[in-house]
Amino acid sequence: MSSIAFKKIMVGFAFSPNLKANIYEALRMAHYFGGELVFVHVGRKTPEKESIFNEIVGSSPVQSEKISVHWRIGDPVITLLQASKDFDVDLILLGALKRENVLKFYLGSIARKITRKAKCSVLLLINPSVERQPCQHIVVNGLDSPQTKLTIEAAFVVANALGVKKISLVEEISRSKVAVAVDDDRSLRRATLKKEKLRRQEQTRVKDVVQKLSDALTADVNWTTQSIFGRRGYSIGHYAKLVRADLLVMNAQENLSFIDRFITRDIEHILAELPTDVLIINLKGNE
């Protein structure tokens, strides 16, 4: 079907009120992907913490024999990034409830730094749940970028693993590409025709990517394309929220020039808003 796989998943966990939900979600993810779980806590190991963790794992209806737990001391970003390299993981999973103070810790500046620097994919769960909440709709970026083919393929891999039946492929088109002075009916028509031409070109490009994927990946998924004119990152995040998507799949942050680092990029818009759970695709060997 596909060479893309999440066989080793690292979970950065904190002893927050949603610890049980995060552990249950991680165990389910490992089950769906047939993968190994590596739990990493940045903090001191104590008998009490170990007991709490083991009790939660043991209470989960989904179990895995491929689990290891590691306790490390240090800066959270540096420690988790180093652990992801040490264990050669395919996916880093981070989660927190919106109402928790730990949100700022794990899904604020730390998450931005991890998603920028991680050499693997990152899954941010903003709504972890003890009881499984089925993922029904995935929104994935269809940007005109060398990374997009693998990101779209990864979205279909995830859809098949989780039993998702609907994928929306969103092409964000900059408004500057259709910037035309409109002062009469003729100029309005030119602008409309130009916009429609761009939409058709983008949809054709994205459809071509999907049609080149294995039939085994796409056969059971209802996929559609959607063109949006607006700012990259902000527009697709707003769309994902509007259609109540369960998961937003995005390209990893592209290598930035010195000047680009001072500009708010698409991933930064997503991390600032987090409209839903977000999966950032950065496949090993594709940096």
C-alpha positions as CSV (number, residue, x, y, z in Angstrom):
1,M,0.0,0.0,0.0
2,S,2.5,2.6,1.1
3,S,6.0,2.8,2.5
4,I,4.9,5.5,5.0
5,A,4.4,4.1,8.5
6,F,4.4,5.3,12.1
7,K,6.0,2.2,13.7
8,K,7.7,4.0,16.6
9,I,5.7,6.6,18.5
10,M,7.2,8.8,21.2
11,V,4.8,10.3,23.8
12,G,5.9,13.3,25.7
13,F,3.8,13.2,28.8
14,A,3.2,15.3,31.9
15,F,1.4,14.5,35.2
16,S,-1.5,16.7,34.3
17,P,-5.3,16.1,34.8
18,N,-5.5,14.7,31.3
19,L,-2.7,12.2,31.7
20,K,-5.1,9.2,31.5
21,A,-6.7,10.5,28.3
22,N,-3.2,11.1,26.7
23,I,-2.0,7.6,27.6
24,Y,-5.2,5.9,26.3
25,E,-5.0,7.9,23.1
26,A,-1.3,6.9,22.7
27,L,-2.2,3.2,23.2
28,R,-4.9,3.4,20.7
29,M,-2.6,5.1,18.1
30,A,0.0,2.4,18.6
31,H,-2.7,-0.2,18.1
32,Y,-4.0,1.4,14.9
33,F,-0.6,1.8,13.4
34,G,0.8,-1.5,14.7
35,G,3.6,0.4,16.3
36,E,5.8,0.6,19.4
37,L,5.3,3.2,22.1
38,V,8.1,5.1,23.8
39,F,6.9,7.2,26.7
40,V,9.2,10.1,27.9
41,H,8.6,12.2,30.9
42,V,10.8,15.3,31.4
43,G,11.1,15.3,35.2
44,R,12.3,13.2,38.1
45,K,11.2,9.6,38.5
46,T,9.4,8.9,41.8
47,P,7.7,5.8,43.1
48,E,4.4,7.7,43.2
49,K,4.7,8.9,39.5
50,E,5.7,5.4,38.4
51,S,2.7,3.8,40.2
52,I,0.2,6.3,38.8
53,F,1.6,5.7,35.2
54,N,1.5,1.9,35.5
55,E,-2.0,1.9,37.0
56,I,-3.3,4.0,34.1
57,V,-1.6,1.8,31.5
58,G,-2.9,-1.3,33.1
59,S,-6.5,0.1,33.2
60,S,-6.6,0.8,29.4
61,P,-8.9,-1.6,27.4
62,V,-6.2,-1.4,24.6
63,Q,-2.9,-2.9,25.6
64,S,0.5,-3.2,23.9
65,E,3.5,-5.3,24.6
66,K,5.8,-2.8,22.8
67,I,6.0,-0.1,25.5
68,S,9.0,1.5,27.2
69,V,9.1,4.4,29.7
70,H,11.9,6.8,30.1
71,W,12.5,9.6,32.7
72,R,14.8,12.4,31.8
73,I,15.9,15.7,33.4
74,G,16.5,18.8,31.4
75,D,15.0,21.5,29.2
76,P,11.7,20.1,27.7
77,V,12.4,21.0,24.1
78,I,16.0,19.9,24.0
79,T,15.2,16.7,26.0
80,L,12.3,15.6,23.9
81,L,14.0,16.4,20.6
82,Q,17.1,14.5,21.7
83,A,14.9,11.5,22.9
84,S,13.2,11.4,19.5
85,K,16.6,11.1,17.9
86,D,17.9,8.6,20.4
87,F,14.9,6.3,19.9
88,D,14.7,7.0,16.1
89,V,11.0,7.6,16.3
90,D,8.6,8.2,13.4
91,L,6.1,10.3,15.3
92,I,6.0,12.5,18.4
93,L,2.7,12.7,20.2
94,L,1.9,15.7,22.5
95,G,-1.4,16.5,24.2
96,A,-3.1,18.8,26.6
97,L,-6.6,20.0,27.4
98,K,-7.3,23.6,26.4
99,R,-8.4,24.6,29.9
100,E,-5.1,23.5,31.5
101,N,-2.2,25.7,32.3
102,V,-0.1,23.0,30.8
103,L,-1.5,24.0,27.4
104,K,1.0,26.8,27.3
105,F,3.7,24.4,28.3
106,Y,3.2,21.7,25.7
107,L,1.2,23.4,22.9
108,G,2.6,26.9,23.1
109,S,6.2,27.9,22.5
110,I,7.5,24.3,23.2
111,A,5.3,22.8,20.5
112,R,6.3,25.5,18.0
113,K,10.0,24.7,18.7
114,I,9.5,21.0,18.5
115,T,7.5,21.1,15.2
116,R,10.2,23.3,13.7
117,K,13.1,21.2,14.7
118,A,11.9,17.6,15.0
119,K,13.2,15.3,12.3
120,C,10.0,13.3,12.4
121,S,6.3,13.9,12.3
122,V,4.4,15.5,15.2
123,L,0.8,14.9,16.4
124,L,-0.7,17.5,18.6
125,L,-3.9,16.4,20.4
126,I,-6.0,19.2,21.8
127,N,-9.0,17.0,22.7
128,P,-7.6,13.7,24.1
129,S,-10.3,11.4,25.4
130,V,-10.5,8.4,27.6
131,E,-13.3,7.1,25.5
132,R,-12.5,6.8,21.8
133,Q,-13.9,9.6,19.7
134,P,-13.9,8.3,16.1
135,C,-12.0,10.4,13.6
136,Q,-14.4,11.0,10.7
137,H,-13.1,13.9,8.7
138,I,-9.5,14.8,7.8
139,V,-8.5,18.1,6.2
140,V,-5.0,18.0,4.5
141,N,-3.1,20.8,2.8
142,G,-2.7,20.6,-1.0
143,L,0.0,23.3,-1.2
144,D,2.1,23.5,-4.3
145,S,5.2,22.2,-2.6
146,P,7.6,19.3,-3.0
147,Q,6.5,18.0,0.4
148,T,2.8,17.9,-0.4
149,K,2.8,14.5,-2.2
150,L,4.1,12.7,0.8
151,T,1.8,14.7,3.2
152,I,-1.3,13.7,1.1
153,E,-0.1,10.1,1.0
154,A,0.4,10.2,4.8
155,A,-3.1,11.5,5.3
156,F,-4.6,8.5,3.4
157,V,-2.4,6.2,5.4
158,V,-3.8,7.7,8.6
159,A,-7.3,7.6,7.2
160,N,-7.0,3.8,6.5
161,A,-5.5,3.1,9.9
162,L,-8.2,5.0,11.8
163,G,-11.1,4.1,9.6
164,V,-11.7,7.6,8.3
165,K,-14.0,7.8,5.3
166,K,-13.7,11.5,4.4
167,I,-10.7,13.6,3.3
168,S,-10.8,17.2,2.1
169,L,-7.7,18.3,0.2
170,V,-7.4,22.1,0.5
171,E,-5.4,24.2,-1.9
172,E,-4.7,27.6,-0.4
173,I,-4.2,30.2,-3.1
174,S,-2.8,33.6,-2.3
175,R,-5.1,36.5,-3.0
176,S,-2.1,38.3,-4.5
177,K,-2.3,35.9,-7.5
178,V,-5.7,37.3,-8.4
179,A,-5.0,40.9,-7.4
180,V,-6.7,42.9,-10.1
181,A,-8.0,46.5,-9.9
182,V,-11.8,46.1,-10.2
183,D,-13.5,49.3,-11.3
184,D,-16.0,48.1,-13.8
185,D,-17.9,45.1,-15.1
186,R,-15.1,44.1,-17.5
187,S,-12.3,44.2,-14.9
188,L,-14.6,42.2,-12.5
189,R,-15.1,39.6,-15.2
190,R,-11.3,39.4,-15.8
191,A,-10.7,38.9,-12.1
192,T,-13.4,36.3,-11.8
193,L,-12.1,34.3,-14.8
194,K,-8.5,34.5,-13.5
195,K,-9.7,33.2,-10.1
196,E,-11.6,30.3,-11.7
197,K,-8.6,29.4,-13.9
198,L,-6.3,29.3,-10.8
199,R,-8.9,27.1,-9.0
200,R,-9.1,24.6,-11.9
201,Q,-5.3,24.5,-12.1
202,E,-4.9,23.8,-8.4
203,Q,-7.6,21.2,-8.3
204,T,-6.1,19.4,-11.3
205,R,-2.7,19.4,-9.7
206,V,-4.0,17.9,-6.4
207,K,-6.2,15.4,-8.1
208,D,-3.2,14.2,-10.1
209,V,-1.4,13.5,-6.8
210,V,-4.2,11.4,-5.4
211,Q,-4.8,9.5,-8.6
212,K,-1.1,8.4,-8.5
213,L,-1.6,6.8,-5.1
214,S,-2.3,3.1,-4.6
215,D,-5.9,2.1,-5.1
216,A,-5.6,0.3,-1.8
217,L,-5.1,3.6,-0.1
218,T,-7.9,5.6,-1.8
219,A,-10.6,3.0,-2.6
220,D,-12.4,3.3,0.8
221,V,-12.0,7.0,1.3
222,N,-14.3,9.7,-0.1
223,W,-12.0,12.5,-1.0
224,T,-12.8,16.0,-2.4
225,T,-10.8,19.1,-3.2
226,Q,-11.4,22.6,-2.0
227,S,-9.7,25.8,-3.2
228,I,-9.4,28.7,-0.7
229,F,-8.1,32.2,-1.5
230,G,-6.3,33.7,1.5
231,R,-3.3,33.5,3.8
232,R,-1.5,30.2,4.0
233,G,-2.1,28.5,7.3
234,Y,-4.7,30.9,8.5
235,S,-7.2,30.0,5.8
236,I,-6.9,26.2,6.1
237,G,-7.0,26.4,9.9
238,H,-10.2,28.5,9.6
239,Y,-11.7,26.0,7.1
240,A,-10.8,23.0,9.3
241,K,-12.6,24.7,12.2
242,L,-15.6,25.7,10.0
243,V,-16.2,22.1,8.7
244,R,-15.5,20.7,12.2
245,A,-12.7,18.4,11.0
246,D,-11.3,15.9,13.5
247,L,-7.7,16.2,12.2
248,L,-5.7,18.7,10.2
249,V,-2.7,17.3,8.3
250,M,0.0,19.7,7.3
251,N,3.5,19.8,5.7
252,A,6.3,20.4,8.1
253,Q,7.8,23.8,8.3
254,E,10.0,24.3,5.2
255,N,13.6,25.3,5.7
256,L,13.6,29.0,6.5
257,S,16.0,31.7,5.4
258,F,17.2,34.2,7.9
259,I,14.6,36.8,6.8
260,D,11.8,34.2,6.7
261,R,12.3,33.6,10.4
262,F,10.8,37.0,11.1
263,I,7.7,36.3,9.1
264,T,4.6,34.5,10.5
265,R,4.5,31.3,8.4
266,D,1.6,28.9,7.8
267,I,2.6,26.5,10.6
268,E,2.8,29.4,13.1
269,H,-0.8,30.4,12.2
270,I,-1.9,26.8,12.9
271,L,0.0,26.5,16.2
272,A,-1.4,29.9,17.3
273,E,-5.0,28.8,16.7
274,L,-5.0,24.9,16.9
275,P,-8.5,24.6,15.3
276,T,-8.4,20.8,15.9
277,D,-5.9,18.0,16.4
278,V,-3.0,18.7,14.1
279,L,-0.6,16.2,12.4
280,I,2.6,17.8,11.0
281,I,4.2,15.5,8.5
282,N,8.0,15.3,8.4
283,L,9.1,11.9,7.2
284,K,12.5,10.6,8.2
285,G,14.9,10.6,5.3
286,N,13.0,13.4,3.6
287,E,14.6,16.4,5.3
